[in-house]
Amino acid sequence: MITGSLRNQIDQLWEKFWTGGITNPLTVIEQISFLMFARLLDIQETNNERVAARSGRRFNRLFPEDPDGQLLRWQNFRHLAGKDMLKHVKTNVFPHFAKVTLADTDFGEYMRDADMEIKSESLLVAAVEMIEKLPLTAGDTKGDLYEYLLSKLTTAGINGQFRTPRHIIDLMVAMIDLRPDETLCDPACGTAGFLARGMEYLNRTHTSAEALYQDEEGHDVHVGDLLEPYRDHIRRNMFWGFDFDTTMLRLSSMNMLLHGVSHANIHYQDSLNKNINEHWPQQEQNYFDVVLANPPFKGSLDETSTHPEILRIVKTKKTELLFIAHILRMLKLGGRSATIVPDGVLFGSSKAHQTLRQHLLDDNQLEGIVSLPSGVFKPYAGVSTGILIFTKGGRTEQVWFYDVKADGYSLDDKRNPVAANDLPDVLQQWRRRENAGSSDRTSACFTVPADEIRANKYDLSINRYKEVVHEEEQYEPPKEILKRLMALEDEIQRELRELEGML
């Protein structure tokens, strides 16, 4: 959690960009990311210089030692006058981004086409001053800082498509119970919310009681000290994300970097396309332990453009079905996934819909379905959705259902916090489902035998199986109701006659 003062700094920085004429939230976050990158490069160079001074060892410099090269460093150019700084950053600092690597990461790969959109001298000076104050060296804070910055996208109309509500992501990560020796992928990663929250989950579940402490506002800080044996795997091999939007790749890379994952595998890739840019050809199939995703709901892809391995699972143009097939292909045997899908995937009557559900049920273990209320993705979309939880391989015996009515926020466009919240109970019931499977279909959660689902054409909609209790209403006998109506009519007539007499 970030403190109130730090939130205020971010809000002030955001307002500076807004009043400075940059009103697209995606552009604002991208420009702030560029400036953060410049400062992080300087921080790394300074740390390397200190180590070299103590050890006497040489190191590969990020900045040339000549005066012009040193002026590329944050600590030097931030003192320039506004006009000089604006010209220098645009013509010298930004082009330098493409030549350097930060903390042995691939982040520089996505900075090659970085372009400064800031046109105002005063805005650049103000932004540099505020970013200088941000605690980018505080490992427990900088990830939360960037998450708060990304949360600004929720106020940004269509840009909200890139963000899944964080409390929904946290539920999915907890239900999957991510472990530090596994590999996690999001094939449509956006801002890397699933990956970043996965890292936070590992920190929460792998912090010893001795290392746990509280910040100045009383929030628990989880340092993840029990993760030390897995650090190299976490930094280099655990996290994978793919997207075909270079802006998203930059934001994803920065998000993971600030969450302590210096070498996340964030790559440009159109996951469904047959001309897939395979950075990992031997790993592209049957590789991942966990896939968490909220793939695009709407859209179609021509079969001639779709990867043939995906079409072997289901022949369709609908991207929401193709992504589920792709995820099954990505998982290793025994690998598991929690994926958000529109309700139509669960009950659609087309051959492709039924074929995919049959494959999930008969050739894999469909573990559970969490039905979400339709307002979860407002104000961007009002579509009803569900979370599919499945394991690759095996055969399904029964499916666990949960009907969520409230997620802790109002289900209108404002999405204000409310007291009603089923999500803690979802996780609690999920964790004890094998020992307390419920056959009471009038309750929020229950299990359904797979054979019953097969008999219903593999329909997975919760309304197909949930029983609604109709409470019996008690009414007065008709004669009593008629008697009261006649008495009321007599009273009305009497009052009308009294009114007539007054006239």
C-alpha positions in Angstrom: 0.0 0.0 0.0 1.2 3.5 -0.8 0.8 6.3 1.8 -1.5 9.2 1.5 1.4 11.6 0.8 2.6 9.5 -2.0 -0.9 9.2 -3.5 -1.1 13.0 -3.4 2.2 13.3 -5.2 1.0 11.0 -8.0 -2.3 12.9 -8.2 -0.4 16.2 -8.4 1.8 14.8 -11.2 -1.3 13.6 -13.0 -2.9 17.0 -12.7 0.2 18.7 -14.1 0.0 16.6 -17.3 -3.7 17.2 -17.6 -3.3 21.0 -17.3 -0.3 20.8 -19.5 -2.4 19.6 -22.4 -1.8 15.8 -22.2 -5.2 14.3 -21.4 -4.9 10.8 -22.7 -4.2 8.7 -19.6 -2.3 6.1 -21.6 0.0 8.8 -22.9 0.4 10.3 -19.5 1.5 6.9 -18.0 3.8 6.2 -20.9 5.5 9.6 -20.5 5.9 9.1 -16.8 7.3 5.7 -17.5 9.9 7.1 -19.8 11.1 9.6 -17.2 11.1 6.9 -14.5 13.3 4.9 -16.8 15.7 7.8 -17.1 16.0 8.1 -13.4 16.3 4.3 -12.9 19.2 4.2 -15.4 21.0 6.9 -13.4 20.3 5.0 -10.1 21.8 1.8 -11.6 24.9 3.7 -12.9 25.4 5.3 -9.5 25.2 1.9 -7.7 27.6 0.4 -10.2 30.1 3.2 -9.6 30.0 2.7 -5.8 30.6 -1.0 -6.2 33.5 -0.4 -8.6 35.0 2.2 -6.2 35.1 -0.4 -3.4 36.1 -3.4 -5.5 38.3 -1.8 -8.1 36.5 -3.7 -10.9 35.5 -2.2 -14.1 31.9 -2.3 -15.4 30.0 -1.7 -18.5 28.8 1.9 -18.3 25.3 2.9 -19.3 26.5 6.5 -20.1 29.7 7.5 -21.8 32.3 9.2 -19.5 32.7 12.3 -21.7 30.7 15.5 -20.7 28.0 14.9 -23.3 27.5 11.3 -22.2 27.3 12.4 -18.5 24.7 15.0 -19.4 22.4 12.2 -20.4 22.2 11.2 -16.7 19.1 12.2 -14.7 21.1 13.7 -11.9 22.7 16.1 -14.4 20.0 17.1 -16.9 17.4 17.6 -14.2 19.1 20.8 -13.2 18.9 22.3 -16.7 16.7 25.3 -17.4 13.2 24.4 -18.8 14.0 25.3 -22.5 17.3 23.6 -22.5 16.0 20.5 -20.7 13.1 20.1 -23.1 15.4 20.2 -26.2 18.0 18.0 -24.5 15.6 15.3 -23.3 13.9 15.0 -26.7 16.9 15.0 -28.9 19.5 13.3 -26.8 18.1 11.5 -23.7 15.2 9.7 -25.4 17.3 8.4 -28.4 19.8 7.0 -25.8 17.1 4.8 -24.3 17.3 2.4 -27.3 21.0 1.8 -26.6 20.9 0.7 -23.0 19.7 -2.1 -20.8 18.4 -1.5 -17.3 19.2 -4.0 -14.6 19.9 -6.8 -17.1 16.3 -6.5 -18.4 14.7 -6.4 -21.8 12.9 -3.1 -21.0 15.2 -1.1 -23.4 13.8 -3.2 -26.2 10.5 -1.4 -25.9 12.1 2.0 -25.5 13.5 2.1 -29.1 10.5 4.0 -30.5 10.1 6.1 -27.4 8.9 9.6 -28.3 8.5 12.5 -25.9 5.0 14.0 -26.1 5.7 16.7 -23.6 5.8 20.1 -25.4 5.6 22.4 -22.4 8.9 23.4 -20.6 7.1 24.0 -17.3 5.4 20.6 -17.5 8.7 18.8 -18.1 10.4 20.7 -15.2 7.4 19.9 -12.9 7.3 16.3 -13.9 11.1 15.8 -13.4 10.9 17.5 -9.9 8.0 15.2 -8.8 9.6 12.0 -10.2 12.8 12.9 -8.3 10.8 12.8 -5.1 9.2 9.3 -5.8 10.8 6.4 -3.8 12.0 4.4 -6.8 14.7 2.7 -4.7 12.1 1.5 -2.1 11.4 -2.1 -3.2 8.2 -2.5 -1.1 6.7 0.8 -2.4 7.6 1.2 -6.1 5.3 -1.6 -7.3 2.3 -0.2 -5.4 3.2 3.2 -6.8 3.0 2.0 -10.4 -0.2 0.1 -9.7 -1.8 3.2 -8.4 -0.6 5.1 -11.5 -2.1 2.4 -13.7 -5.4 2.6 -11.8 -5.8 6.0 -13.4 -6.7 4.1 -16.6 -10.1 3.2 -15.0 -11.2 6.8 -15.5 -10.3 6.7 -19.1 -13.1 5.3 -21.2 -11.8 2.8 -23.7 -8.4 2.6 -22.0 -10.1 0.7 -19.2 -10.2 -2.3 -21.5 -6.6 -2.9 -20.5 -7.4 -3.3 -16.8 -9.1 -6.2 -15.0 -10.4 -5.1 -11.6 -7.6 -5.9 -9.1 -9.8 -7.6 -6.6 -11.0 -10.0 -9.3 -7.3 -10.7 -10.2 -6.4 -11.3 -6.6 -9.3 -13.8 -6.3 -8.1 -15.7 -9.4 -4.5 -15.8 -8.3 -5.5 -17.1 -4.8 -7.8 -19.8 -6.2 -5.0 -21.0 -8.5 -2.6 -20.8 -5.5 0.4 -19.7 -7.5 3.7 -21.3 -6.3 7.3 -19.8 -6.7 8.7 -22.7 -8.6 6.1 -22.4 -11.4 5.8 -20.6 -14.7 3.0 -18.1 -15.2 1.8 -16.6 -18.5 -0.9 -14.2 -19.7 -1.3 -14.4 -23.5 -3.1 -11.0 -23.6 -1.2 -9.2 -20.8 -2.2 -5.6 -21.3 -0.5 -3.8 -18.3 0.6 -7.1 -16.8 -1.9 -7.0 -14.0 -2.1 -10.8 -13.6 1.7 -11.1 -13.5 2.2 -8.2 -11.1 -0.5 -9.4 -8.7 0.9 -12.9 -9.0 4.2 -11.5 -7.7 2.4 -9.7 -4.8 0.6 -13.0 -3.9 4.0 -14.7 -3.7 5.3 -12.0 -1.4 2.2 -12.2 0.8 2.3 -16.0 1.1 6.1 -16.3 1.5 6.9 -13.7 4.2 7.9 -15.0 7.6 6.3 -13.6 10.8 9.7 -12.2 11.8 10.0 -10.2 8.5 6.5 -8.8 8.4 6.1 -5.2 9.4 3.7 -2.3 9.1 4.1 1.0 7.2 3.3 4.4 8.7 -0.4 3.9 7.9 -0.7 0.5 9.6 -0.7 -1.6 6.4 1.2 -4.9 6.4 4.3 -5.0 4.3 5.3 -8.4 2.9 8.9 -8.6 1.9 8.8 -12.2 0.6 12.0 -13.3 2.5 11.1 -16.9 2.1 11.4 -16.6 -1.7 15.2 -16.3 -1.6 15.8 -19.9 -3.0 13.6 -19.0 -6.0 14.8 -15.5 -6.8 16.7 -16.3 -10.0 13.8 -18.3 -11.4 11.3 -15.5 -10.4 13.5 -12.8 -12.0 14.2 -14.6 -15.3 11.9 -17.6 -16.0 8.7 -17.4 -14.1 6.7 -14.6 -15.6 5.6 -14.4 -19.3 3.3 -12.0 -21.0 2.4 -11.3 -24.6 0.7 -8.4 -26.4 0.7 -6.8 -29.8 0.5 -3.2 -28.5 4.0 -1.8 -27.9 2.6 0.8 -25.5 1.2 -2.1 -23.4 4.6 -3.9 -23.6 6.3 -0.8 -22.2 3.8 -0.5 -19.4 4.0 -4.2 -18.6 7.8 -4.2 -18.5 7.9 -1.2 -16.2 5.2 -2.7 -14.0 7.1 -5.9 -13.5 10.4 -4.1 -13.1 9.0 -2.0 -10.3 7.5 -5.2 -8.7 11.0 -6.6 -8.4 11.0 -8.8 -11.5 13.9 -7.6 -13.5 13.8 -10.0 -16.4 10.1 -10.7 -17.0 9.6 -12.3 -20.5 7.3 -9.6 -21.9 7.2 -10.0 -25.7 5.4 -8.7 -28.8 3.2 -11.4 -30.1 -0.3 -11.8 -31.6 -1.1 -15.0 -29.7 -3.7 -16.4 -32.0 -2.1 -15.6 -35.3 -0.5 -18.4 -37.4 2.5 -16.1 -38.1 3.1 -16.1 -34.4 6.4 -14.5 -33.4 7.8 -17.4 -31.3 10.5 -16.2 -29.0 10.4 -19.6 -27.4 9.6 -22.2 -30.1 10.4 -25.2 -27.9 8.3 -23.7 -25.1 5.3 -22.5 -27.1 3.3 -25.6 -26.4 2.8 -27.7 -23.3 5.1 -25.4 -21.3 3.3 -23.3 -18.6 2.2 -24.4 -15.2 -0.3 -21.6 -14.9 -2.2 -19.3 -17.3 -4.2 -16.4 -15.9 -6.0 -14.3 -18.5 -8.9 -11.9 -19.4 -8.6 -12.3 -23.2 -10.6 -10.0 -25.6 -14.3 -10.7 -25.4 -15.3 -9.5 -28.8 -13.9 -9.9 -32.2 -13.4 -12.5 -34.9 -10.3 -13.9 -36.6 -10.3 -15.4 -40.1 -9.5 -19.0 -40.1 -6.7 -18.5 -42.6 -5.0 -16.2 -40.1 -5.4 -18.4 -37.1 -2.7 -20.8 -35.8 -3.6 -24.3 -37.1 -2.8 -25.9 -33.8 -5.6 -23.8 -32.2 -8.0 -24.7 -34.9 -7.4 -28.4 -34.2 -9.1 -27.9 -30.8 -12.0 -25.8 -32.0 -12.9 -24.4 -35.5 -14.3 -20.9 -35.1 -13.7 -17.3 -35.8 -14.7 -16.1 -32.3 -11.6 -14.9 -30.3 -13.1 -15.7 -26.9 -13.3 -19.4 -27.9 -9.9 -19.4 -29.7 -8.2 -18.0 -26.6 -9.5 -20.9 -24.4 -8.2 -23.4 -27.0 -4.9 -21.5 -27.1 -4.6 -21.6 -23.3 -5.2 -25.4 -23.3 -2.4 -25.7 -25.9 0.0 -23.6 -23.8 -0.4 -25.5 -20.5 1.7 -28.5 -19.7 -0.1 -31.6 -18.6 -1.4 -30.9 -15.1 -1.1 -27.2 -15.7 -4.0 -25.0 -14.5 -5.8 -21.9 -15.6 -8.3 -19.3 -14.3 -9.7 -17.3 -17.3 -12.4 -14.8 -17.5 -15.0 -15.5 -20.3 -18.2 -13.9 -21.4 -21.3 -15.9 -20.4 -21.9 -16.8 -24.0 -18.9 -19.2 -23.8 -20.8 -21.1 -21.1 -24.1 -21.6 -22.8 -23.7 -20.8 -26.6 -25.5 -23.3 -28.8 -23.2 -23.2 -31.8 -21.2 -26.3 -32.7 -17.9 -24.5 -31.8 -19.3 -23.5 -28.4 -20.4 -27.1 -27.6 -17.2 -28.6 -29.0 -15.0 -26.5 -26.8 -17.0 -27.2 -23.6 -17.0 -30.9 -24.4 -13.2 -30.8 -24.8 -12.9 -29.0 -21.4 -15.2 -31.5 -19.7 -14.2 -34.8 -21.3 -10.5 -34.3 -22.1 -9.5 -32.1 -19.2 -10.6 -31.4 -15.6 -13.0 -28.5 -15.5 -12.7 -27.6 -11.8 -15.0 -24.7 -11.3 -17.0 -21.8 -12.6 -17.5 -18.5 -10.8 -20.4 -16.5 -12.1 -19.8 -12.8 -11.8 -22.4 -10.1 -11.7 -22.8 -8.1 -14.9 -21.5 -4.8 -13.4 -18.0 -6.0 -12.6 -16.5 -4.5 -15.7 -18.5 -1.2 -15.7 -18.2 1.5 -16.9 -16.5 -0.1 -19.9 -18.8 -3.1 -20.4 -22.0 -4.4 -18.8 -21.6 -8.0 -20.2 -22.1 -10.8 -17.8 -18.9 -12.9 -17.2 -17.6 -15.9 -15.5 -14.3 -17.4 -14.4 -13.4 -20.7 -15.9 -11.0 -22.8 -13.7 -9.6 -25.9 -15.3 -6.6 -28.3 -15.3 -5.1 -29.7 -18.5 -5.6 -33.4 -18.9 -7.7 -36.0 -17.2 -11.5 -36.1 -17.1 -14.0 -34.2 -15.2 -16.1 -35.9 -12.5 -18.0 -32.9 -11.1 -17.9 -29.1 -11.5 -18.0 -26.6 -8.7 -20.2 -23.5 -9.2 -20.4 -20.2 -7.2 -23.0 -17.5 -8.0 -21.5 -14.1 -7.0 -24.0 -11.5 -6.3 -21.7 -8.8 -4.9 -18.0 -8.1 -5.3 -17.6 -5.3 -2.7 -18.4 -2.5 -5.2 -21.6 -1.0 -6.5 -22.7 -2.5 -9.8 -23.3 0.8 -11.6 -20.9 2.9 -13.6 -19.5 4.6 -10.4 -18.3 1.3 -8.8 -18.2 2.8 -5.3 -17.2 0.5 -2.4 -20.1 -1.2 -0.6 -20.3 -3.6 2.3 -21.7 -6.6 0.4 -18.9 -8.8 -0.8 -19.1 -12.5 -1.7 -15.4 -12.9 -2.8 -13.9 -13.8 0.6 -16.6 -16.6 0.8 -15.8 -17.7 -2.8 -12.2 -18.4 -1.8 -13.1 -20.0 1.5 -15.7 -22.3 -0.2 -13.3 -23.1 -3.0 -10.5 -24.2 -0.6 -12.8 -26.7 1.2 -14.8 -27.8 -1.8 -13.4 -31.4 -1.8 -14.3 -31.9 1.8 -17.6 -30.1 1.8 -19.1 -30.4 -1.6 -22.7 -29.1 -1.5 -25.6 -30.6 -3.3 -27.9 -27.8 -2.2 -28.5 -26.0 -5.4 -30.5 -23.2 -3.7 -27.2 -22.0 -2.0 -24.6 -19.7 -3.5 -22.2 -22.6 -4.3 -22.8 -26.2 -5.2 -21.4 -29.0 -7.3 -22.9 -30.7 -10.4 -21.9 -34.1 -11.7 -20.2 -34.0 -15.1 -22.7 -36.6 -16.5 -25.6 -34.2 -15.8 -23.7 -31.5 -17.7 -23.1 -33.9 -20.6 -26.8 -34.7 -20.7 -27.5 -30.9 -21.0 -25.4 -30.5 -24.1 -22.4 -29.4 -22.0 -24.3 -26.3 -20.9 -22.2 -24.6 -18.2 -24.5 -21.7 -17.3 -25.2 -21.6 -13.6 -28.8 -20.8 -14.2 -29.2 -24.2 -15.8 -28.5 -26.0 -12.5 -29.3 -23.6 -9.7 -32.7 -24.0 -8.1 -34.6 -20.9 -7.2 -36.7 -21.0 -4.1 -40.1 -19.4 -4.5 -41.6 -18.3 -1.2 -45.3 -18.9 -0.8 -47.3 -15.7 -0.4 -50.3 -15.6 1.8 -53.3 -13.6 0.6 -56.7 -12.8 2.2 -59.7 -14.8 1.0 -61.3 -13.1 -2.1 -64.5 -12.5 -0.3 -62.7 -10.5 2.4 -60.9 -8.4 -0.2 -64.2 -7.8 -2.0 -65.9 -6.8 1.3 -63.2 -4.2 2.0 -63.4 -2.8 -1.5 -67.2 -2.4 -1.2 -66.8 -0.6 2.1 -64.2 1.7 0.6 -66.6 2.4 -2.3 -69.4 3.3 0.1 -67.1 5.7 1.9 -66.1 7.4 -1.3 -69.8 7.8 -2.3 -70.7 9.3 1.1 -67.9 11.8 0.9 -68.9 12.8 -2.7 -72.5 13.4 -1.5 -71.2 15.6 1.4 -69.1 17.6 -1.1 -72.2 18.0 -3.4 -74.1 19.4 -0.4 -71.4 22.0 0.3 -71.8 23.2 -3.3 
